[in-house]
Amino acid sequence: MTIERLEGNLREHTSLHVGGGAKQLVRVSTDQELIDLVRDLDRRNVPLLILGGGSNVVCADSEFPGTVIIVSTQGIDWIGDHVVVAAGEDWDAFVSYALAQGCGELTPLSGIPGSMGATPVQNIGAYGVELAEFIEHVEVWDRTSGTRRTMTAPECEFEYRDSTFKKNPNRYVVLTVRLKLIKTLDVPIKYLQLANVMNQAVGTTANAIEVRDQVLQLRATKSMVLNSVDTESNSTGSFFINPIVGHSDVPQTCPSYPLPASDPRVETHMKVSAAWLIENAGITKGFHLGTEDSSIRVSRNHSLAITNTGQGTTEEVVKLASHIRQQVFDSYGIELIVEPVLINCELDQLKVN
């Protein structure tokens, strides 16, 4: 087993740049290495954390009491309109590669940081597109049964920013993702903000190269593209997802969006803008707790992101996120749901007045 042992803290391997050390930090480059190591750790009941790009995780300041595995498996295999992608492949690099092959459907998801293995866990989505639309199956190591499994899209139980992988974080290790992508550079424009910057109407189509360019520019203006010279981009992206509420519970003037047609709540519920809720609960861009030079604050460019512009800690992140969630709940009675995975840390319980 050729496993690379690493030094350093988790803050060096996560996009929010917080987190303590780990008893063991390793990198694996093949599926078999990953499976063998996970199986051995489970047999010995050693705590385990799987990391890909580290872009959607918040790790505690304390040492992780076990092994952290960074997955660096590589491989992209095309079979007609189908493509199998290894968990360790960079997501945005794959979007660019697929576009170069004439497959432009994924371009609204451009610029999302992280690895392929994390994408089905969160069912990533942006500008009216969700990854679940393209997934045929996900190959996993099932830690419960001790078997390698191929899970179809229905078995993955995809929902808005959710999946069976997210609901069962200690059961599945993603190995590969198989997508169906057709050869087309015509991309439907489903989201008003994207339509506006492209000077066209929702429901029309646009060239995929243009869509990618505009999406990357949009995300960059919000510091939602990782950039070493932009400390505002040191974040997990959106810290909260857009809440789903009943039609009668949508706050007046709050932007709202329909659920996917496949969602059983589509007739009775809507997604509402978490950014609007946060801003209208009195949390402005750049808001922070503590001193003026605090490293942990709401992004100056996007109210949904919590950024770390210096040497901030997870404790500070948790305090700020808890405060934001409480303010929104007090103002609107709506509970914000955290999007990143919290490792050995949690937000404060909501206080009900």
MINU-776460 format. One record per residue (C-alpha): residue number from 0; residue in one letter; x, y, z. Coordinates in steps of 0.02 Angstrom, whole numbers. Layout:
% MINU-776460
(NUM; 'A'; (X; Y; Z));
...
This chain:
% MINU-776460
(0; 'M'; (0; 0; 0));
(1; 'T'; (84; 163; -59));
(2; 'I'; (4; 291; 54));
(3; 'E'; (78; 465; 69));
(4; 'R'; (88; 526; 249));
(5; 'L'; (64; 715; 267));
(6; 'E'; (108; 845; 396));
(7; 'G'; (14; 1000; 452));
(8; 'N'; (-158; 1050; 512));
(9; 'L'; (-327; 1033; 428));
(10; 'R'; (-331; 1222; 403));
(11; 'E'; (-201; 1192; 266));
(12; 'H'; (-316; 1070; 176));
(13; 'T'; (-483; 1161; 187));
(14; 'S'; (-545; 1314; 92));
(15; 'L'; (-603; 1402; 252));
(16; 'H'; (-428; 1380; 325));
(17; 'V'; (-484; 1324; 498));
(18; 'G'; (-461; 1162; 593));
(19; 'G'; (-336; 1077; 705));
(20; 'G'; (-218; 934; 674));
(21; 'A'; (-253; 750; 656));
(22; 'K'; (-176; 596; 734));
(23; 'Q'; (-142; 537; 556));
(24; 'L'; (-157; 632; 393));
(25; 'V'; (-132; 535; 231));
(26; 'R'; (-161; 547; 44));
(27; 'V'; (-217; 401; -65));
(28; 'S'; (-209; 393; -254));
(29; 'T'; (-301; 232; -300));
(30; 'D'; (-471; 158; -261));
(31; 'Q'; (-394; 1; -190));
(32; 'E'; (-281; 100; -72));
(33; 'L'; (-433; 196; -13));
(34; 'I'; (-540; 41; 13));
(35; 'D'; (-403; -57; 101));
(36; 'L'; (-363; 87; 217));
(37; 'V'; (-546; 123; 260));
(38; 'R'; (-579; -62; 291));
(39; 'D'; (-427; -74; 406));
(40; 'L'; (-474; 82; 504));
(41; 'D'; (-654; 24; 524));
(42; 'R'; (-595; -146; 585));
(43; 'R'; (-493; -58; 719));
(44; 'N'; (-632; 68; 758));
(45; 'V'; (-520; 216; 716));
(46; 'P'; (-616; 380; 684));
(47; 'L'; (-609; 426; 500));
(48; 'L'; (-631; 586; 400));
(49; 'I'; (-630; 583; 209));
(50; 'L'; (-576; 744; 123));
(51; 'G'; (-573; 788; -60));
(52; 'G'; (-546; 971; -99));
(53; 'G'; (-594; 1022; 78));
(54; 'S'; (-710; 1157; 12));
(55; 'N'; (-870; 1109; 102));
(56; 'V'; (-813; 1062; 275));
(57; 'V'; (-785; 1150; 442));
(58; 'C'; (-667; 1055; 558));
(59; 'A'; (-650; 1086; 744));
(60; 'D'; (-499; 1178; 814));
(61; 'S'; (-456; 1026; 919));
(62; 'E'; (-357; 880; 848));
(63; 'F'; (-457; 755; 747));
(64; 'P'; (-442; 595; 850));
(65; 'G'; (-409; 476; 707));
(66; 'T'; (-359; 470; 524));
(67; 'V'; (-397; 600; 391));
(68; 'I'; (-388; 534; 213));
(69; 'I'; (-365; 654; 68));
(70; 'V'; (-430; 570; -89));
(71; 'S'; (-323; 606; -243));
(72; 'T'; (-383; 469; -360));
(73; 'Q'; (-378; 516; -544));
(74; 'G'; (-463; 457; -702));
(75; 'I'; (-591; 512; -833));
(76; 'D'; (-660; 375; -947));
(77; 'W'; (-783; 413; -1088));
(78; 'I'; (-901; 281; -1159));
(79; 'G'; (-1008; 367; -1290));
(80; 'D'; (-1119; 493; -1200));
(81; 'H'; (-1067; 425; -1031));
(82; 'V'; (-916; 473; -929));
(83; 'V'; (-846; 396; -769));
(84; 'V'; (-748; 517; -661));
(85; 'A'; (-637; 472; -513));
(86; 'A'; (-679; 549; -344));
(87; 'G'; (-514; 642; -332));
(88; 'E'; (-533; 739; -494));
(89; 'D'; (-556; 927; -475));
(90; 'W'; (-736; 975; -513));
(91; 'D'; (-710; 1136; -608));
(92; 'A'; (-565; 1065; -707));
(93; 'F'; (-682; 926; -762));
(94; 'V'; (-817; 1051; -814));
(95; 'S'; (-686; 1138; -922));
(96; 'Y'; (-627; 972; -993));
(97; 'A'; (-805; 916; -1034));
(98; 'L'; (-835; 1081; -1123));
(99; 'A'; (-678; 1052; -1228));
(100; 'Q'; (-755; 884; -1278));
(101; 'G'; (-912; 975; -1339));
(102; 'C'; (-1017; 939; -1184));
(103; 'G'; (-1074; 1106; -1115));
(104; 'E'; (-1222; 1060; -1006));
(105; 'L'; (-1122; 1074; -844));
(106; 'T'; (-1061; 1252; -874));
(107; 'P'; (-1189; 1334; -756));
(108; 'L'; (-1097; 1235; -620));
(109; 'S'; (-929; 1313; -666));
(110; 'G'; (-817; 1379; -529));
(111; 'I'; (-886; 1273; -388));
(112; 'P'; (-734; 1220; -287));
(113; 'G'; (-699; 1043; -229));
(114; 'S'; (-676; 868; -296));
(115; 'M'; (-791; 755; -395));
(116; 'G'; (-817; 640; -246));
(117; 'A'; (-900; 780; -147));
(118; 'T'; (-1019; 834; -285));
(119; 'P'; (-1152; 698; -264));
(120; 'V'; (-1145; 715; -74));
(121; 'Q'; (-1207; 894; -83));
(122; 'N'; (-1298; 872; -249));
(123; 'I'; (-1212; 1033; -301));
(124; 'G'; (-1314; 1160; -394));
(125; 'A'; (-1307; 1337; -462));
(126; 'Y'; (-1399; 1450; -582));
(127; 'G'; (-1547; 1333; -600));
(128; 'V'; (-1448; 1172; -629));
(129; 'E'; (-1418; 1024; -511));
(130; 'L'; (-1290; 887; -534));
(131; 'A'; (-1423; 754; -503));
(132; 'E'; (-1493; 792; -676));
(133; 'F'; (-1340; 710; -753));
(134; 'I'; (-1292; 570; -633));
(135; 'E'; (-1325; 392; -689));
(136; 'H'; (-1243; 306; -544));
(137; 'V'; (-1114; 326; -406));
(138; 'E'; (-990; 190; -363));
(139; 'V'; (-954; 181; -176));
(140; 'W'; (-872; 81; -40));
(141; 'D'; (-1011; 37; 81));
(142; 'R'; (-932; 36; 254));
(143; 'T'; (-1084; -47; 332));
(144; 'S'; (-1092; -199; 218));
(145; 'G'; (-906; -200; 177));
(146; 'T'; (-941; -206; -10));
(147; 'R'; (-908; -104; -166));
(148; 'R'; (-1077; -48; -233));
(149; 'T'; (-1148; 40; -384));
(150; 'M'; (-1292; 152; -331));
(151; 'T'; (-1416; 215; -460));
(152; 'A'; (-1477; 395; -456));
(153; 'P'; (-1641; 346; -369));
(154; 'E'; (-1543; 251; -237));
(155; 'C'; (-1442; 408; -205));
(156; 'E'; (-1603; 496; -148));
(157; 'F'; (-1555; 664; -221));
(158; 'E'; (-1647; 816; -157));
(159; 'Y'; (-1608; 1001; -150));
(160; 'R'; (-1428; 1007; -82));
(161; 'D'; (-1452; 834; -8));
(162; 'S'; (-1426; 649; -39));
(163; 'T'; (-1417; 483; 50));
(164; 'F'; (-1228; 513; 62));
(165; 'K'; (-1256; 672; 161));
(166; 'K'; (-1390; 591; 269));
(167; 'N'; (-1274; 444; 307));
(168; 'P'; (-1102; 528; 321));
(169; 'N'; (-1015; 379; 400));
(170; 'R'; (-1077; 245; 281));
(171; 'Y'; (-1021; 280; 102));
(172; 'V'; (-854; 324; 24));
(173; 'V'; (-876; 390; -153));
(174; 'L'; (-757; 308; -278));
(175; 'T'; (-821; 363; -449));
(176; 'V'; (-967; 458; -524));
(177; 'R'; (-1045; 413; -691));
(178; 'L'; (-1131; 552; -787));
(179; 'K'; (-1229; 558; -948));
(180; 'L'; (-1178; 709; -1052));
(181; 'I'; (-1235; 741; -1229));
(182; 'K'; (-1132; 833; -1359));
(183; 'T'; (-1207; 1007; -1359));
(184; 'L'; (-1151; 1185; -1334));
(185; 'D'; (-1330; 1248; -1317));
(186; 'V'; (-1365; 1279; -1132));
(187; 'P'; (-1540; 1324; -1068));
(188; 'I'; (-1539; 1482; -962));
(189; 'K'; (-1647; 1444; -810));
(190; 'Y'; (-1594; 1577; -684));
(191; 'L'; (-1640; 1761; -691));
(192; 'Q'; (-1473; 1830; -631));
(193; 'L'; (-1379; 1733; -764));
(194; 'A'; (-1506; 1783; -896));
(195; 'N'; (-1485; 1966; -850));
(196; 'V'; (-1295; 1968; -868));
(197; 'M'; (-1313; 1878; -1034));
(198; 'N'; (-1445; 2003; -1093));
(199; 'Q'; (-1572; 1871; -1135));
(200; 'A'; (-1730; 1795; -1063));
(201; 'V'; (-1751; 1648; -947));
(202; 'G'; (-1800; 1496; -1050));
(203; 'T'; (-1688; 1539; -1197));
(204; 'T'; (-1524; 1452; -1237));
(205; 'A'; (-1346; 1517; -1245));
(206; 'N'; (-1177; 1457; -1303));
(207; 'A'; (-1092; 1354; -1169));
(208; 'I'; (-926; 1445; -1184));
(209; 'E'; (-1015; 1610; -1150));
(210; 'V'; (-1111; 1533; -1006));
(211; 'R'; (-952; 1472; -923));
(212; 'D'; (-869; 1642; -943));
(213; 'Q'; (-1017; 1733; -868));
(214; 'V'; (-1040; 1610; -725));
(215; 'L'; (-855; 1623; -678));
(216; 'Q'; (-867; 1813; -683));
(217; 'L'; (-1025; 1812; -577));
(218; 'R'; (-948; 1697; -448));
(219; 'A'; (-787; 1798; -445));
(220; 'T'; (-881; 1959; -404));
(221; 'K'; (-952; 1867; -252));
(222; 'S'; (-781; 1792; -205));
(223; 'M'; (-857; 1622; -238));
(224; 'V'; (-710; 1563; -344));
(225; 'L'; (-557; 1510; -245));
(226; 'N'; (-421; 1639; -272));
(227; 'S'; (-260; 1646; -173));
(228; 'V'; (-251; 1836; -188));
(229; 'D'; (-433; 1862; -135));
(230; 'T'; (-445; 1823; 51));
(231; 'E'; (-634; 1846; 39));
(232; 'S'; (-636; 1681; -55));
(233; 'N'; (-572; 1587; 98));
(234; 'S'; (-742; 1512; 134));
(235; 'T'; (-850; 1359; 111));
(236; 'G'; (-954; 1452; -17));
(237; 'S'; (-1133; 1471; 41));
(238; 'F'; (-1137; 1432; 227));
(239; 'F'; (-1327; 1412; 228));
(240; 'I'; (-1444; 1339; 98));
(241; 'N'; (-1602; 1424; 38));
(242; 'P'; (-1739; 1368; 159));
(243; 'I'; (-1893; 1276; 97));
(244; 'V'; (-2054; 1346; 171));
(245; 'G'; (-2241; 1334; 139));
(246; 'H'; (-2315; 1460; 18));
(247; 'S'; (-2400; 1554; 161));
(248; 'D'; (-2236; 1569; 256));
(249; 'V'; (-2139; 1663; 121));
(250; 'P'; (-2095; 1834; 195));
(251; 'Q'; (-2166; 1981; 98));
(252; 'T'; (-2047; 2040; -41));
(253; 'C'; (-1927; 1895; -8));
(254; 'P'; (-1868; 1816; -172));
(255; 'S'; (-1934; 1640; -191));
(256; 'Y'; (-1905; 1499; -314));
(257; 'P'; (-2002; 1343; -363));
(258; 'L'; (-1939; 1173; -311));
(259; 'P'; (-1888; 1046; -445));
(260; 'A'; (-2038; 962; -525));
(261; 'S'; (-1981; 795; -452));
(262; 'D'; (-1993; 860; -273));
(263; 'P'; (-2153; 797; -189));
(264; 'R'; (-2174; 967; -103));
(265; 'V'; (-2174; 1064; -267));
(266; 'E'; (-2358; 1113; -255));
(267; 'T'; (-2355; 1174; -75));
(268; 'H'; (-2178; 1239; -40));
(269; 'M'; (-2050; 1361; -110));
(270; 'K'; (-1866; 1396; -88));
(271; 'V'; (-1835; 1568; -16));
(272; 'S'; (-1676; 1671; -25));
(273; 'A'; (-1565; 1641; 125));
(274; 'A'; (-1461; 1792; 75));
(275; 'W'; (-1615; 1904; 81));
(276; 'L'; (-1665; 1835; 251));
(277; 'I'; (-1491; 1866; 321));
(278; 'E'; (-1478; 2043; 255));
(279; 'N'; (-1654; 2090; 309));
(280; 'A'; (-1622; 2019; 483));
(281; 'G'; (-1489; 2153; 503));
(282; 'I'; (-1333; 2055; 453));
(283; 'T'; (-1242; 2161; 326));
(284; 'K'; (-1100; 2110; 211));
(285; 'G'; (-938; 2123; 310));
(286; 'F'; (-1029; 2096; 477));
(287; 'H'; (-922; 2021; 614));
(288; 'L'; (-921; 1987; 800));
(289; 'G'; (-779; 2049; 910));
(290; 'T'; (-647; 2174; 861));
(291; 'E'; (-639; 2274; 700));
(292; 'D'; (-493; 2172; 635));
(293; 'S'; (-580; 2004; 661));
(294; 'S'; (-530; 1878; 527));
(295; 'I'; (-697; 1788; 532));
(296; 'R'; (-840; 1886; 457));
(297; 'V'; (-981; 1885; 332));
(298; 'S'; (-904; 1908; 161));
(299; 'R'; (-899; 2087; 98));
(300; 'N'; (-956; 2019; -70));
(301; 'H'; (-1090; 1891; -27));
(302; 'S'; (-1198; 1882; 128));
(303; 'L'; (-1211; 1692; 119));
(304; 'A'; (-1025; 1664; 142));
(305; 'I'; (-924; 1666; 303));
(306; 'T'; (-743; 1708; 264));
(307; 'N'; (-577; 1690; 353));
(308; 'T'; (-462; 1830; 296));
(309; 'G'; (-323; 1788; 420));
(310; 'Q'; (-294; 1666; 562));
(311; 'G'; (-474; 1646; 622));
(312; 'T'; (-534; 1492; 715));
(313; 'T'; (-677; 1371; 701));
(314; 'E'; (-742; 1432; 868));
(315; 'E'; (-763; 1606; 791));
(316; 'V'; (-848; 1533; 637));
(317; 'V'; (-972; 1438; 745));
(318; 'K'; (-1011; 1592; 851));
(319; 'L'; (-1043; 1699; 698));
(320; 'A'; (-1147; 1568; 608));
(321; 'S'; (-1249; 1538; 766));
(322; 'H'; (-1281; 1725; 783));
(323; 'I'; (-1337; 1740; 601));
(324; 'R'; (-1454; 1591; 617));
(325; 'Q'; (-1530; 1660; 778));
(326; 'Q'; (-1558; 1832; 702));
(327; 'V'; (-1650; 1758; 553));
(328; 'F'; (-1755; 1647; 665));
(329; 'D'; (-1800; 1792; 779));
(330; 'S'; (-1848; 1899; 629));
(331; 'Y'; (-1942; 1774; 521));
(332; 'G'; (-1965; 1612; 618));
(333; 'I'; (-1867; 1521; 483));
(334; 'E'; (-1723; 1406; 529));
(335; 'L'; (-1571; 1417; 417));
(336; 'I'; (-1491; 1250; 375));
(337; 'V'; (-1301; 1238; 369));
(338; 'E'; (-1233; 1183; 200));
(339; 'P'; (-1053; 1129; 243));
(340; 'V'; (-1019; 973; 344));
(341; 'L'; (-973; 1013; 525));
(342; 'I'; (-838; 898; 597));
(343; 'N'; (-834; 886; 787));
(344; 'C'; (-916; 1057; 805));
(345; 'E'; (-1096; 1120; 800));
(346; 'L'; (-1196; 1280; 802));
(347; 'D'; (-1282; 1339; 960));
(348; 'Q'; (-1460; 1281; 988));
(349; 'L'; (-1590; 1406; 929));
(350; 'K'; (-1672; 1504; 1069));
(351; 'V'; (-1861; 1511; 1051));
(352; 'N'; (-1934; 1667; 1130));
